[in-house]
């Protein structure tokens, strides 16, 4: 039976299994979800064993548990290590969802739910491709799985787990489906990821909230001061002003910029899709270059004072912000983190006290396109989508990918099947059924072509 027929005959079961995972709100950012994290890990163990793994178990870590599974074919065969994560982003704001984020629905040819794409749907692609190969005696190499429960909070426990279990996780290549394609009509393989550094800033002014009429204009408002500091981090040309921030940034070569320019990109369509009138960013670079090959800085959240219904004339005691920067290969997140802390404190007015707390981070990554595993992924995409995939760098971050290379000494191939329209991390996350099918076909093609 070929893979298309297998998918057709088993799709209802595939969806039932995927939905059983989605219904578990495995939100790593919420400590009260610890029991749900374990439930989701245990459910993955059941599904991996049913798919043909010789062994599957929940393994403890310093944080949420991990799932490990393996299928041994031969001692002298190569080994593919498949990585994914079972945790998901919080679903808020809930009022913007058209349906319950943890009760999946199929509408308009798409699965609508938190985790439908990122990353339960994409992990299911890997597991169902594996299932097909095992059941039809087509698997020619060993396969291992490692699914973590903390990717959405920066994988704080995975690095230690890798070091502790390096021999267990020994492999020739790592395969990941947690990235996106240019579009359904333009299949692409991700060859590069940006790194990340993330902080929380706390600004304190007076020792309590004050009456804005009695004290306004005489006492510094922490929210005003925080906004003034944040406004200084990016200049009018879109350059980040932190001293030495660009010291390790590798400039794009003329050849690479020419390759990027060949990627089909409709700027007007891009703007319409997210309902903006103009793009913004670093002067001298295209939109694709800005969001994939250049660093960026963003305020991810800001709060303080009174935000309830009605009005309250208050001068707040504190203000907070969560901020991040996307980094490019060669920028080390720990160095950048300290540069940011030093800079913020240097520009902070004496009228307030500033504390900066580093949260999580990771390095960027580049995959050579001459790797045998990359060529196998390319062949798998070509078979499933009818055209050779473009090699592109993407703007997102998967910090653990650089740790895989540093700790395990293994390169990673990124076979992602997400689309911009899938709205990951946002309300109404979704995943096209057709992409689920073709993703399974492409991963089967990878395994058949990887020798």
C-alpha positions in Angstrom: 0.0 0.0 0.0 1.4 3.4 -1.0 1.5 6.3 1.5 -1.4 8.2 -0.1 -3.7 5.2 0.3 -2.5 4.6 3.8 -3.3 8.2 4.8 -6.7 8.0 3.1 -7.7 4.8 5.0 -6.4 5.9 8.4 -7.0 9.7 8.4 -10.0 9.5 10.8 -7.8 7.6 13.3 -4.9 10.1 12.8 -7.3 13.0 13.6 -8.7 11.2 16.7 -5.3 10.7 18.0 -4.2 14.2 17.3 -7.3 15.6 18.9 -6.7 13.5 22.1 -3.4 15.4 22.4 -4.8 18.8 21.6 -7.6 18.4 24.3 -4.8 18.3 26.9 -4.0 22.0 27.7 -0.2 21.4 28.1 0.7 25.1 28.6 4.2 25.2 30.0 4.0 28.9 30.9 1.3 28.1 33.5 2.7 26.3 36.5 -0.8 25.0 37.5 -0.7 22.9 34.4 1.9 20.4 35.7 -0.5 17.5 35.7 -1.6 18.3 32.2 2.0 18.3 31.1 2.4 14.8 32.4 -0.8 13.6 30.9 0.3 14.8 27.5 3.6 13.1 27.8 2.0 9.9 28.8 -0.4 10.1 25.8 2.5 10.5 23.5 4.1 7.4 24.9 0.9 5.4 24.1 0.8 6.8 20.6 4.5 6.1 19.9 4.3 2.5 21.1 1.2 2.0 18.9 3.1 3.5 15.9 5.8 0.8 16.2 8.4 2.0 18.7 10.2 -0.8 20.5 10.4 1.4 23.6 8.8 4.6 24.8 8.8 6.2 28.2 8.3 9.4 30.1 11.7 10.6 31.5 12.1 13.1 34.3 14.0 16.4 33.9 14.7 19.4 36.1 11.4 20.7 34.8 8.6 19.1 32.8 9.1 15.5 31.8 10.3 14.4 28.4 9.2 11.6 26.1 11.8 9.2 24.7 11.2 6.5 22.2 13.2 4.4 19.9 13.1 1.8 17.1 16.2 -0.3 16.5 16.6 -1.7 13.0 20.3 -2.7 12.9 23.5 -2.0 14.8 25.3 -0.8 11.6 22.5 1.4 10.4 22.3 5.1 10.7 20.2 6.7 13.4 17.7 9.6 13.0 16.8 11.5 16.1 13.3 13.2 15.8 12.8 16.2 18.1 9.5 17.9 18.9 7.7 19.5 21.8 4.3 18.8 23.3 3.9 22.1 25.2 1.8 24.9 23.7 1.5 28.6 24.1 -1.2 30.1 26.3 -4.5 30.6 24.4 -5.3 34.1 25.7 -7.0 36.3 24.7 -9.8 33.7 24.7 -12.5 36.1 23.4 -10.7 36.3 20.0 -11.1 32.6 19.3 -13.9 31.5 17.1 -14.0 28.1 18.9 -12.7 26.6 22.0 -8.9 26.4 21.6 -8.7 23.1 23.4 -11.7 21.5 21.6 -10.4 21.0 18.1 -12.8 21.6 15.2 -12.4 20.9 11.4 -13.7 23.8 9.4 -12.9 24.9 5.8 -10.4 22.1 5.4 -8.4 23.1 8.5 -8.0 21.9 12.1 -8.7 24.9 14.5 -7.1 24.6 17.9 -4.1 25.6 20.0 -1.3 23.2 19.0 -2.9 22.2 15.8 0.3 23.3 14.1 2.8 24.2 16.8 3.7 21.6 17.5 1.3 18.7 18.0 0.1 18.7 14.4 3.7 18.7 13.0 4.8 16.1 15.5 2.0 13.9 14.4 3.3 14.1 10.9 6.6 12.6 12.0 4.9 9.9 14.0 2.5 8.8 11.3 5.3 8.7 8.7 7.2 6.5 11.1 4.2 4.3 11.6 3.7 3.7 7.9 7.4 2.8 7.4 7.4 0.4 10.3 4.1 -1.4 9.3 5.3 -1.8 5.7 8.8 -3.0 6.5 10.4 0.1 4.8 12.4 1.5 7.6 16.1 1.1 6.9 17.7 3.0 9.8 17.2 3.4 13.5 14.9 6.1 14.8 14.8 7.8 18.1 12.3 10.4 19.4 12.7 13.1 22.0 9.7 15.3 22.8 10.1 18.0 25.4 7.6 20.0 27.4 9.3 23.4 27.7 10.1 24.6 24.2 7.6 27.5 24.5 9.4 28.8 27.6 12.9 28.5 26.2 13.8 24.8 27.0 15.4 25.5 30.4 15.8 21.8 31.3 16.6 20.3 28.0 20.3 21.3 27.9 21.0 19.5 31.1 19.0 16.5 29.9 21.1 16.4 26.7 24.4 16.4 28.6 23.1 13.7 31.0 21.8 11.4 28.3 24.2 12.1 25.4 24.9 8.4 24.8 21.2 7.6 24.8 20.5 10.3 22.2 23.5 9.5 20.0 22.5 9.8 16.3 23.7 10.8 12.9 21.2 13.5 12.2 18.3 15.3 13.9 15.0 15.8 12.2 12.6 18.6 13.3 9.2 19.7 12.1 8.6 22.9 14.0 9.2 25.5 11.2 7.2 26.9 8.3 7.2 27.1 4.5 7.0 30.1 2.3 3.5 29.0 1.2 1.5 26.0 0.2 2.5 26.7 -3.4 6.1 27.4 -2.6 7.5 24.5 -0.5 10.7 25.4 1.3 13.2 24.0 3.7 14.5 26.1 6.5 18.3 26.4 6.4 18.8 29.0 9.1 17.2 30.3 12.3 17.7 33.4 14.4 18.8 33.2 18.0 17.0 34.9 20.9 17.5 36.8 24.1 14.6 37.7 26.3 14.3 39.9 29.4 11.8 41.3 31.9 12.3 44.9 33.0 10.9 46.3 36.3 11.0 50.0 36.8 10.2 51.4 40.3 9.5 55.0 41.2 7.7 56.0 44.4 7.2 53.5 47.2 3.4 53.4 46.5 0.9 54.4 43.9 0.3 58.2 44.2 -2.5 60.6 43.4 -1.7 61.9 39.9 -3.2 65.3 40.7 -1.1 65.8 43.9 2.1 64.3 42.6 1.9 64.4 38.7 4.6 66.6 37.2 6.8 66.5 40.4 7.5 62.8 40.7 8.7 60.6 37.8 6.1 58.2 36.4 7.7 54.7 36.0 5.6 54.0 32.9 6.7 57.2 31.3 10.3 56.5 32.1 10.1 52.9 30.9 8.6 54.1 27.5 11.4 56.7 27.2 14.1 54.1 27.7 12.5 51.5 25.3 12.2 54.2 22.7 15.9 54.7 22.7 16.8 51.1 21.8 16.0 51.4 18.1 17.0 54.5 16.1 15.3 56.2 13.2 17.1 53.9 10.7 15.9 50.8 12.4 19.3 50.1 14.0 19.6 48.7 17.5 21.6 51.3 19.6 23.1 49.0 22.2 26.9 49.5 22.1 28.8 46.5 20.5 25.5 44.8 19.6 26.6 44.4 16.0 30.2 43.3 16.7 29.6 39.7 15.7 26.9 40.2 13.1 28.0 38.7 9.8 27.0 40.8 6.9 25.2 39.1 4.0 27.3 38.4 1.0 26.3 39.8 -2.4 25.6 36.2 -3.6 23.4 35.4 -0.6 21.5 38.6 -1.0 21.0 37.8 -4.7 19.6 34.3 -3.7 17.2 35.9 -1.2 16.0 38.4 -3.9 15.0 35.4 -6.1 12.5 34.2 -3.4 9.0 35.1 -4.7 7.6 37.8 -2.4 4.5 40.0 -2.9 4.9 43.0 -0.5 1.4 44.2 -1.1 0.0 40.7 -0.3 2.2 40.6 2.8 0.8 43.9 4.1 -2.8 43.0 3.3 -2.5 39.6 5.2 -1.6 41.4 8.4 -3.6 44.6 7.7 -0.8 47.2 7.8 -0.2 50.1 5.5 3.6 50.0 5.5 6.4 47.7 6.6 9.2 48.9 8.9 12.7 47.9 9.8 16.4 48.3 9.3 17.3 50.7 6.5 19.0 49.2 3.5 17.5 45.7 3.8 14.5 44.0 2.2 11.6 42.7 4.2 12.7 39.1 3.8 16.3 40.0 4.9 14.9 42.0 7.9 12.8 39.1 9.2 15.3 36.3 8.6 18.9 37.4 8.4 19.1 40.6 10.5 18.7 41.1 14.2 15.6 42.8 15.6 14.3 44.2 18.9 10.7 44.0 20.1 8.6 44.9 23.2 6.5 41.8 23.7 4.5 43.2 26.6 4.2 46.3 28.8 2.1 47.0 31.8 1.6 49.0 35.0 -0.8 51.3 36.7 -4.5 51.0 36.4 -6.0 49.1 33.5 -9.4 48.2 34.8 -12.8 49.6 33.7 -13.4 53.3 34.0 -10.7 55.7 35.1 -8.4 56.0 38.1 -6.1 59.0 38.4 -3.0 57.3 39.6 0.7 57.8 39.3 1.9 54.1 39.5 4.8 52.9 41.7 5.9 50.3 39.2 6.0 49.5 35.5 7.0 46.4 33.7 8.0 45.2 30.2 8.9 41.9 28.5 11.3 42.5 25.6 13.3 40.3 23.2 15.8 40.5 20.5 16.2 38.1 17.6 19.8 37.3 16.9 21.7 36.1 13.9 24.4 33.4 13.7 27.6 34.3 15.6 25.8 36.5 18.1 26.0 34.8 21.5 22.8 35.3 23.5 24.6 35.5 26.9 26.9 38.3 25.7 24.0 40.2 24.1 22.0 39.7 27.3 24.6 41.5 29.4 25.1 44.2 26.8 21.4 45.0 27.0 21.3 45.0 30.8 24.3 47.4 30.9 22.8 49.7 28.3 19.4 49.9 30.0 20.9 50.8 33.3 23.2 53.4 31.7 20.2 55.2 30.2 17.9 54.9 33.2 17.1 58.3 34.8 18.0 58.6 38.5 14.4 59.3 39.3 13.6 55.6 39.0 15.2 52.3 39.9 15.6 49.6 37.2 15.9 45.9 37.4 16.5 43.7 34.4 15.9 39.9 34.7 17.2 37.7 31.9 14.7 35.0 31.0 15.7 32.6 28.2 17.8 32.7 25.0 19.7 30.7 22.5 22.0 30.9 19.5 21.1 31.0 15.8 21.7 28.0 13.5 22.6 27.4 9.8 22.2 24.0 8.1 24.6 23.1 5.2 22.6 22.2 2.1 25.1 19.6 1.0 24.3 17.3 3.9 23.0 13.8 2.8 20.1 14.3 5.2 19.2 17.7 3.7 19.3 16.1 0.2 16.9 13.4 1.5 14.6 16.0 2.9 14.7 17.8 -0.4 13.7 14.6 -2.2 10.9 14.0 0.2 9.5 17.5 -0.4 9.8 17.2 -4.2 7.9 13.9 -4.1 5.1 15.3 -1.9 4.7 18.8 -3.4 5.8 18.2 -7.0 8.5 20.8 -7.0 12.0 21.2 -5.5 11.8 23.2 -2.2 13.6 26.5 -1.9 16.3 26.8 0.8 15.5 29.8 3.0 16.4 31.2 6.3 13.6 31.9 8.7 13.2 34.6 11.4 12.0 32.4 14.3 14.1 30.8 17.0 14.4 27.2 18.3 17.2 27.8 20.8 17.7 24.1 21.5 18.9 23.5 17.9 22.2 25.1 18.6 22.5 23.1 21.8 22.0 19.9 19.9 25.1 20.7 17.8 27.1 22.0 20.8 26.3 19.1 23.2 25.6 16.2 20.9 27.7 17.2 17.9 24.8 16.6 15.5 23.4 18.7 12.7 19.7 19.3 12.3 17.5 19.3 9.3 14.4 21.4 9.6 11.4 19.9 7.7 8.6 22.3 8.7 5.1 22.4 7.3 3.6 25.5 8.9 2.1 28.4 7.0 1.8 32.1 7.9 -1.9 31.7 7.8 -1.8 29.0 10.5 -1.6 31.8 13.2 0.7 30.0 15.6 1.0 31.7 19.0 -2.2 33.7 18.1 -5.9 33.2 18.5 -7.4 30.8 16.0 -4.3 28.7 15.4 -5.0 26.2 12.6 -3.5 23.6 10.4 -4.6 22.6 6.9 -5.6 18.9 6.5 -3.9 18.9 3.1 -0.6 20.0 4.8 -1.0 17.2 7.3 -1.3 14.7 4.5 1.5 16.1 2.3 3.7 16.5 5.3 3.4 12.8 6.1 4.3 12.0 2.5 7.3 14.3 2.6 8.7 12.7 5.8 8.2 9.2 4.4 10.2 10.4 1.4 13.0 11.7 3.7 13.3 8.3 5.3 13.3 6.4 2.0 16.0 8.6 0.6 18.3 8.9 3.7 21.0 6.3 3.5 
